[in-house]
Amino acid sequence: MHTGAGPAMTSGEIIWLSSFPKSGNTWFRFLLANLKAGRREALDINGPLGLGPNLMARHSFDDVTMIASGLLTPEEIDRLRPPALDALAAEVGSRVYQKVHCGYTRAIDGQPLFAGRTARGAIYIVRDPRDVAVSLAHFSGVDIDRAIDSLNSTDSCLGQHTRRQGTQLRQQLLGWTGHVQSWLDQTDIPVHLIRFEDLKSDTTGEFRRALDFLGEQASGDQVIAAVEHSDIRELRAQEQRSGFRERWLPSVTFFRRGEAGSWRDELSPEQSMRIVEANAPMMQRLGYSV
């Protein structure tokens, strides 16, 4: 993991907001979006966030390459993604904050997918995998054992459908440990690590440190307002009133508990042990008890 100064702000650049699914990525995006909006009231969770276009969308790839991605294999798409991302960022002409769940992977020709000439750095958000498993199960509408299988599997993927074409390109997850290791141990772009648990216990302080890394200027009052507008109670209230476009199942709440350590009353000892046995070295590296 890189340390030291973060990326200097220039035009036409990408900052990756990376995490394994259900680790707090969406919450961090709302913190950043509410800060940049600078409004007296919280942003509409279903409205534009002002962080840039979705560079991971299939239609974005198709538009910039002028190739129908449905005609290509995932491996062929990966070879074209670095220049496609650079072209998309250049078209925007400003900083883009892009959410990504893919592990830090490379195309078959060795190119890193996320370290093109416009990539300036990444915020990496990590969460105790036991809490991730519980949240992933609720979000996906599957039982916890199946969520644990996905969490522990190095072959887990998003966007790789066998019966239909997804709206986003394939994102290889690599399993929880593989995902974390791939981003923290690469040496191509600087990365700022945030533990969900630390962001939860000291939201203002952790957010301020992330902003310092990003070179984003903000007063203390602006940071406090962004934190208040992105509080889980505010996000949950908005979802209850009007739903949330990023949830997979209409009947499943996206902003559920948003707690650290809730796995203790939602996992059986056997389920907890399955996660620990598969991920103990990385959990210990990041300060999670095993």
Number of C-alpha atoms within 10 A of each C-alpha: 15 16 10 9 13 20 20 11 14 12 13 20 25 28 24 21 21 26 26 26 23 23 26 22 22 17 20 22 18 23 25 23 22 26 23 18 16 15 13 10 12 23 22 15 20 13 9 11 17 13 19 15 16 17 23 20 14 19 18 19 24 14 13 15 17 10 13 12 18 13 9 11 9 15 14 13 19 22 18 15 23 21 16 21 26 21 18 23 23 16 11 14 13 16 20 23 22 18 21 20 22 24 24 24 20 16 17 11 9 9 16 18 20 26 20 19 15 23 24 24 24 26 24 21 23 25 25 20 25 24 21 23 31 21 24 23 18 17 21 15 14 12 13 20 15 12 21 24 15 20 28 22 17 16 12 16 18 15 15 16 10 7 6 8 13 15 12 17 24 21 20 19 27 24 23 30 21 20 23 24 16 17 24 18 12 15 12 16 19 23 29 21 20 20 17 23 19 15 18 15 12 12 19 19 14 18 21 19 13 18 17 15 21 21 14 15 11 15 10 9 9 17 24 19 20 26 22 18 22 24 17 17 15 15 21 20 12 18 19 13 8 11 18 20 13 11 15 13 13 11 10 14 17 25 21 14 12 20 13 18 13 15 19 12 8 15 17 11 10 9 16 19 15 16 20 20 11 17 19 17 13 16 20 12 9 15 10 15 10 13
